[in-house]
Amino acid sequence: MMRSKISVSQRDAAVYPVNCVKQDDMDPLNEYGSRCDRWRAEEALLRQRFIRIGNWRLAVGILEAILACLVFGAHWIGGWFLLPPVIAFAALAVWHRRVIRRRTLAERAIRYYERGMARLGDSWAGTGNPGDSFRDASHVYADDLDAFGKGSLYELIATARTAAGERTLANWLLSPATRDEVLARQEAACELRPGLDLREELALLGEDVRSSAHADALGKWGTAEPVVFSPLLRQLAPVLVVAGCGTLIAFLAGALPLWPFAAIVGLDFAFLVSVRKRIERIVEGVETPAQDLRILSLLLKRLERESFTSGKLKDLRAMLDVRGLAASGRIRRLERWMELLDSADHLLIRVIRPLVLWREQAAMGVEAWRRETGRYISGWVKALGEFEALSSLASLAFERPKWTFPVLSESAEACFEAEALRHPLLPFAKCIPNDATLNGEVRLLIVSGSNMSGKSTLLRSVGLNAVLAWAGAPVAAKHLRISPLQPGASIRVVDSLQDNRSRFFAEITRIRQIVEFAKDRPVLFLLDELLSGTNSHDRRIGAAAIVRGLVRSGAIGLITTHDLALTNIERDLGSGARNVHFDDRIVDGRIEFDYQLRSGVAEHSNALELMRAVGLDV
């Protein structure tokens, strides 16, 4: 698409998007390349170290076997000679694990930056997360605008690793936010844009969360029905432990007979029986959430080290603190209780369990932690998800320095005024920019033109940039002024054998959905080949009525058509509609497109030329 002569209004010129930190001295491709090279060098070094340590462990194991033969077989040396190799082998094992962990992080970092360079090189389609689980065929624009799927907007943007982060970003792309919320996201994304180190660490640690954590279940566990113990039981347990240990020591010292100790043990067994079912509920319910919280705490602890200036990031950071103690600190308290609970399986603890009530006291400690802190877990997960979603927007802003944050109009009048607008999913260098204006003066653009000339691409360019704008992301345009708008698109509607629906029925069902939206909010409608599934007479009457109704409700939008009769809608709406078109030409028997949007109606079609080009005799 090339720039047309359709001007961009300068109203609301004082309402500028947030100021972003400039990155003139930081080229994204060079920065990603240099970081990737450093990680590759480290990965190669760690791979060599991994092999070397493995060889040392093998050598120490062989030495230990030889020494064992000399000690137990030939009896030439004393047994203490076996101790140094055992210590050395244990130390090498610990070192080996650390090298493996560091090498794993290096491999993740290499993949992370390779995906980033693929995005910069416009070869990213199919290399990231397509977000297929968020696809909804009934959504008013998601499938039509390629919001999800291979090569989609979500795949381009998403760098989140947690389920909460992925879901948050998807929701932002599916539902336009309020102006204040979008401004807050813009400010946060601008602050995070130069933070490559933070994004790298979140990505590397987030792989653990992606593979192991069940973040969705954490909130449910934290707010589940409490397991109730009477205050008397909580106080009785340590009293029984002290009494049991005291009477045992006194018996062994000859100060007391056996029966006081036996009586205390009897009370201990009565205590165990009375709380057994409740303790089992706690132990069975805590294992997975505790492990997941340990993993999430890696990300939470990293975020807790950051200090922010933007309001949204400061609010999210504040959600990680509960009464002066950071989330990771509170999780450490749970970890200590879990360590005590896990140690209950030790043979010695099993022997003395009836006396010290080890497992029961640890389980009650876990439940007390959950009752005090569990209600905050959902907030931690939500804050982490929003951090990741904002980080994805910041990464997009960093990788697309020629994109801009849109001006968000406060006017009640619907508007979309773009200069040098591009399709966000097409390579920047190959995508021809166009200007496009929809406002109080021009509420409808009727786009005509030949097949493959760029009509559908224009609709998706407008729609996707509107989605980006109200998600809080930068847009693929030199300048965009936009009011609060609900996009609605009928571009890729298809028939359905399962639902017994024709393509035409699917199209008018989607249009009805858009019309319903327009009754209570400003709508940006994008209708491709409007009513092409019916005859020309019904098409002209139906299309004119639909468009008039949408415009009368306050909506703005674009329609495309091959039927030049629909271009007469401009006469019905007067100055509120404008005909524009894409052109083509035949050069040496080949059809060439310049994708430049022009005023007026297309004067010819290339359908016959295309049919002949594929070998049809027409």
PADRENLUM-426692 format. One record per residue (C-alpha): z, y, x. Coordinates in steps of 0.001 Angstrom, whole numbers, padded with zeros to 6 digits, always signed. Example, Ala and Ser with C-alpha at 12.3 -4.5 7.8 and 13.67 -1.06 7.14 Angstrom:
REM PADRENLUM-426692
+007800-004500+012300
+007140-001060+013670
This chain:
REM PADRENLUM-426692
+000000+000000+000000
-000934+003437+001331
+000588+006715+000389
-000759+008288-002796
-000822+011897-003834
+001955+011410-006375
+004637+013852-005291
+008365+013278-004944
+010650+015640-006818
+013303+017421-004763
+015829+017857-007572
+019375+016848-006667
+018445+017675-003076
+022068+018449-002349
+023120+014896-003203
+022376+013116+000058
+023323+009582+001006
+026173+009064+003414
+025616+009946+007058
+025204+006914+009263
+025968+006499+012934
+022711+006840+014810
+021512+003923+016877
+018759+005685+018800
+020113+004235+022042
+020307+000664+020699
+017110-001256+020040
+017905-004227+017738
+015425-006631+019325
+016494-005840+022898
+020175-006036+021953
+019796-009378+020203
+017645-010710+023030
+020102-009742+025766
+023057-011173+023865
+021164-014383+023152
+020256-014713+026840
+023912-014292+027833
+024975-016988+025400
+022195-019295+026599
+023375-018851+030189
+026952-019586+029153
+025876-022616+027117
+024009-024003+030147
+027077-023442+032346
+029365-025081+029796
+027010-028031+029425
+027186-028613+033187
+030965-028210+033118
+031211-030674+030222
+029339-033312+032248
+031369-032599+035369
+034716-032903+033572
+033529-036118+031937
+032719-037540+035358
+036142-036474+036660
+037862-038147+033709
+035906-041328+034404
+036875-041191+038089
+040544-040623+037227
+040408-043518+034756
+038958-045821+037427
+041593-044659+039927
+044327-045336+037367
+042975-048855+036831
+042954-049521+040607
+046483-048207+040986
+047627-050352+038060
+046258-053417+039848
+048105-052425+043020
+051329-051806+041103
+051400-054749+038699
+049104-057221+040450
+049600-056972+044201
+052959-055139+043980
+051901-053061+047014
+053039-049680+045665
+055646-048360+043281
+055005-047548+039646
+055507-043799+040145
+051996-043699+041721
+050624-044141+038181
+052123-040859+036940
+049898-038244+038722
+046607-039752+037443
+048013-039872+033897
+048973-036192+034094
+045572-035331+035589
+043740-037269+032877
+045712-035516+030128
+045000-032095+031664
+041297-032902+031960
+041250-033996+028298
+042718-030660+027183
+040227-028783+029367
+037398-030927+028014
+038284-030015+024414
+038327-026315+025255
+034928-026558+026936
+033540-028402+023894
+034904-025706+021585
+033460-022919+023719
+030108-024691+023972
+030052-025097+020190
+030593-021351+019800
+027821-020672+022318
+025405-022881+020379
+026335-021056+017157
+025815-017678+018818
+022372-018718+020061
+021368-019791+016529
+022821-016577+015103
+020785-014329+017393
+017670-016470+017099
+017808-016001+013334
+018322-012272+013881
+015283-012071+016163
+013284-014060+013598
+014138-011409+011011
+013079-008682+013418
+009861-010563+014167
+009114-011091+010461
+009234-014878+010874
+012542-015316+009057
+011346-017013+005857
+012849-020492+005700
+015296-019937+008580
+018281-018638+006598
+020231-019254+003422
+017871-018961+000426
+020723-018767-002084
+019090-021290-004418
+022431-021995-006104
+022415-018438-007478
+018981-018676-009085
+018897-018179-012838
+015546-018404-014598
+016919-016446-017541
+018003-013464-015419
+016173-010284-016299
+014611-009804-012852
+015916-012270-010229
+013040-014772-010179
+010362-012171-010862
+011418-010042-007883
+012091-012948-005468
+015792-012180-005279
+016569-015809-004308
+014677-018694-002776
+012680-019191+000402
+011445-015864+001756
+013650-014001-000737
+015656-010794-000580
+018862-012823-000357
+017581-014858+002581
+016631-011656+004394
+020036-010053+003903
+022603-012841+003791
+024616-013441+006943
+027813-014457+005092
+029466-017745+006050
+032165-018158+003421
+031436-019161-000153
+033202-015984-001289
+030944-013830+000889
+027782-015546-000321
+028816-015234-003959
+029818-011571-003556
+026475-010621-002021
+024590-012540-004712
+026524-010736-007444
+025701-007377-005850
+022002-008231-005962
+022209-009425-009559
+024218-006560-011084
+023728-002840-010313
+027020-001211-009351
+028374+002188-010326
+027427+005252-008317
+030915+005634-006799
+031002+001970-005789
+027549+002172-004199
+028493+005295-002241
+031585+003466-000981
+029446+000483+000084
+026963+002779+001837
+029762+004452+003780
+031257+001087+004744
+027880-000347+005787
+027211+002705+007943
+030567+002288+009667
+029958-001397+010283
+026318-000997+011361
+026941-000603+015124
+029703-003271+015098
+027759-006143+016654
+030826-007711+018243
+032659-007933+014920
+029636-009388+013113
+029127-011917+015903
+032729-013125+015792
+032739-013334+011996
+029546-015389+012132
+030851-017777+014814
+034251-018332+013206
+032666-018473+009769
+030827-021688+010654
+034198-023466+010580
+034847-022072+007130
+031385-023049+005872
+031824-026645+006993
+035482-027213+006172
+037088-024759+003781
+037153-024903-000010
+037894-021230-000585
+037313-021408-004332
+040140-023898-004788
+042635-021853-002789
+043220-019251-005474
+043764-021933-008103
+046308-023693-005906
+048107-020424-005167
+048539-019565-008848
+049037-023073-010241
+052077-023916-012351
+055136-023823-010062
+057170-026898-009235
+060658-025834-010272
+063856-026746-008454
+067185-025484-009664
+068986-023140-007234
+071769-025740-007082
+069411-028364-005645
+068060-025952-003025
+071624-025162-001925
+072807-028757-002193
+070259-030154+000291
+071568-028392+003438
+075152-029025+002319
+074457-032765+002106
+072786-032720+005531
+075744-030967+007167
+078246-033181+005379
+076361-036361+006284
+076022-035469+009970
+079642-034326+010106
+081092-037484+008541
+078897-039668+010765
+080098-037927+013914
+083694-038087+012689
+083344-041826+011975
+081865-042501+015405
+084717-040509+016954
+087276-042546+014987
+088513-039498+013039
+087357-040732+009611
+086781-044099+007974
+083274-045201+006979
+083548-044581+003217
+083110-040730+003328
+079868-041158+005223
+078756-043918+002836
+079525-041654-000123
+077409-038843+001321
+074519-041265+001925
+074822-042375-001709
+074561-038771-002838
+071535-038369-000546
+069776-041281-002249
+070624-039842-005661
+069102-036526-004504
+065954-038299-003264
+065475-040080-006580
+065985-036912-008635
+063330-034892-006778
+060902-037681-005851
+058146-036944-008395
+058265-033197-007781
+058112-033677-004035
+055070-035946-004410
+053315-033273-006489
+053891-030711-003762
+052792-032975-000919
+049656-034176-002716
+048627-030649-003687
+049197-028809-000425
+047276-030800+002187
+043762-029439+001566
+044786-025820+000765
+046967-025647+003863
+044092-026825+006067
+041712-024372+004405
+044155-021508+004905
+044443-022373+008585
+040674-022051+008885
+040467-018839+006851
+043251-017352+008946
+040836-017319+011920
+038670-014795+010071
+041621-012940+008569
+043292-012534+011961
+040060-011139+013421
+039733-008587+010629
+043393-007613+010936
+042704-006379+014461
+040214-003804+013131
+040974-000270+012029
+038538+001471+009693
+037803+005000+008523
+035744+004478+005359
+037699+004269+002133
+036415+000881+000993
+037038-000834+004314
+040537+000643+004503
+041265-000636+000992
+039985-004121+001853
+041995-004122+005059
+045092-003123+003098
+044618-006163+000839
+045325-008365+003859
+048877-007007+004198
+051645-008057+001836
+054875-006114+002050
+054337-005240+005686
+053259-008690+006879
+049619-009526+007555
+047931-012423+005787
+047575-014411+009015
+051314-013991+009652
+052150-015319+006218
+049809-018256+006746
+051608-019005+010027
+054833-019388+008027
+053122-021981+005851
+051824-023723+008975
+055382-024085+010282
+056468-025714+007026
+053416-027969+007185
+054273-029019+010735
+057723-030054+009523
+056208-031862+006565
+053660-033699+008742
+056356-034736+011220
+058135-036595+008411
+055812-039525+009154
+057305-039910+012643
+059218-043196+013043
+062476-041502+014089
+062319-039056+011165
+061727-041950+008766
+064869-043648+010048
+067102-040613+009595
+065291-039240+006490
+068000-040221+003968
+070535-038370+006066
+068640-035158+006862
+066339-034969+003759
+063585-033838+006125
+060525-034323+003898
+062237-032933+000829
+063435-029749+002491
+060007-029158+004073
+058253-029693+000730
+060632-027300-001028
+059932-024775+001730
+056181-025138+001099
+056673-024623-002632
+058875-021577-002030
+056087-020125+000154
+053511-020771-002567
+055651-019154-005264
+056181-016081-003096
+052729-015737-001503
+050281-017870-003482
+049305-015078-005885
+047913-013076-002956
+045494-015772-001781
+042764-014835-004259
+042966-011245-003023
+042589-012366+000589
+039542-014468-000296
+038049-011596-002315
+038616-009126+000518
+037070-011524+003011
+034073-012032+000724
+033516-008282+000393
+033864-007821+004168
+031140-010414+004683
+028876-008887+002034
+029289-005425+003571
+028634-006934+006989
+025354-008339+005632
+024333-004870+004425
+025339-003399+007796
+023264-006001+009615
+020267-005112+007435
+020741-001415+008225
+020965-002195+011952
+017887-004425+011966
+015801-002045+009820
+016400+001370+011450
+013353+002861+009691
+014840+002127+006290
+017022+004783+004657
+019949+004899+002301
+018833+006284-001063
+019960+009495-002715
+021929+008524-005822
+021230+010984-008615
+024078+012125-010840
+021648+013240-013505
+021706+011487-016875
+017905+011495-016815
+016331+008293-015477
+014401+008775-012256
+012830+006815-009413
+011196+009106-006849
+010044+007389-003673
+008191+008565-000614
+006478+006026+001645
+007767+003080-000378
+007236-000413+001067
+007792-003988-000056
+011080-005036+001645
+009957-008627+002236
+006608-007868+003879
+006203-007088+007599
+006810-003367+008082
+003737-002832+010261
+001402-004591+007810
+002792-003123+004599
+000960+000016+003462
+003378+002641+002071
+002916+004480-001209
+004634+007306-003018
+005777+006684-006582
+007448+009040-009044
+009059+008273-012382
+011259+010927-014011
+011487+013206-017006
+007904+014338-016547
+006256+010967-015859
+008040+008040-017462
+005279+005443-017215
+002745+004461-014559
-000175+002377-015857
-001496+000497-012819
-005032-000883-012997
-007161-002457-010317
-008925-005559-009127
-007391-008945-008443
-005345-009089-005206
-005514-005303-004824
-001736-004787-004768
-000624-004231-008375
+002066-006938-008485
+003180-006015-004964
+003744-002429-006126
+005901-003620-009016
+007995-005799-006725
+008281-002965-004205
+009709-000677-006869
+011970-003364-008321
+013349-004743-005053
+014104-001288-003691
+015930-000438-006911
+017964-003637-006499
+018740-002740-002874
+019695+000801-003817
+022256-000209-006433
+023634-003022-004280
+024592-000433-001651
+021902-001372+000887
+019270+000733+002653
+015806+000758+001091
+012304+000278+002506
+011233+003882+002027
+011155+007172+003880
+013022+008742+000973
+014246+007476-002382
+016028+009392-005108
+017186+007076-007874
+019382+007317-010945
+021509+004463-012314
+018939+001948-013540
+018943-001620-014818
+015781-003311-013523
+013960-005608-015901
+010812-007485-014864
+008159-009681-016425
+006035-010649-013436
+006369-014383-012942
+007095-015754-016390
+005821-019308-016869
+005517-021790-019679
+007974-024639-020107
+007113-028107-021396
+010807-028996-021586
+011581-026012-023823
+008237-026241-025664
+007401-022636-024740
+004016-021138-023911
+003588-018518-021221
+003029-015879-023890
+006240-016834-025679
+008141-016757-022373
+006714-013301-021680
+007634-011770-025026
+011100-013364-024790
+011633-011599-021461
+010300-008325-022888
+012728-008607-025790
+015525-009080-023230
+014441-005882-021479
+014231-004005-024793
+017791-005109-025663
+019045-003812-022307
+017322-000486-022940
+019396+000091-026079
+022594+000799-024148
+021609+001685-020565
+018784+003310-018554
+016191+000641-017728
+013474+000385-015079
+010870-001926-016637
+008198-003693-014572
+005624-005506-016697
+002779-007302-014932
-000446-007984-016878
+001274-006995-020092
+000573-009428-022980
-002322-011039-021098
-001755-014262-023031
-003191-012973-026300
-006433-011463-027563
-007490-007919-026677
-006879-006524-030179
-003280-007764-030410
-002712-006867-026755
-003624-003217-027261
-001484-002799-030363
+001476-004785-029039
+001479-003249-025556
+001311+000309-026905
+004193-000356-029291
+006357-001995-026627
+005813+000780-024110
+006382+003539-026660
+009637+001907-027730
+010892+001566-024155
+010007+005134-023223
+011545+006445-026454
+014817+004651-025559
+014946+006530-022248
+013510+003806-020011
+011021+004388-017204
+008683+001881-015607
+005329+000500-014593
+002836-001788-016292
-000211-003395-014724
-003334-004496-016534
-006873-005781-016134
-007666-004638-019659
-008914-001088-019210
-008336-000484-022904
-004583-000412-022165
-005108+002571-019924
-005575+004567-023144
-001807+004390-023595
-001801+007535-021455
-003324+009388-024430
-000575+008099-026738
+002239+009280-024500
+000546+012379-023190
+002077+013803-020039
+004776+011113-020123
+002296+008497-018794
-000073+008502-015859
-002885+006177-014896
-003008+005044-011270
-005058+002323-009636
-005849+000292-006540
-009438+000076-005348
-011530-002290-003244
-015000-002424-001773
-017558-005004-000730
-018408-004938+002994
-020940-007451+004325
-020319-009710+001346
-016535-009591+001840
-013981-007875-000385
-011747-005409+001456
-008587-003774+000120
-006847-000686+001469
-003800-001058-000867
-003778+002695-001368
-002509+003903-004723
-004813+006475-006324
-004681+008571-009466
-006870+007608-012403
-008253+004381-013829
-009918+001581-011834
-013673+001798-012369
-014679-001777-011577
-013469-005365-011245
-013929-007866-008433
-013550-011016-010553
-017207-012028-010262
-017240-011375-006511
-014113-013514-006056
-015637-016367-008056
-018765-016257-005941
-016682-016067-002759
-015082-019443-003543
-018464-021014-004303
-018760-020737-008078
-022263-020164-009375
-021817-017132-011627
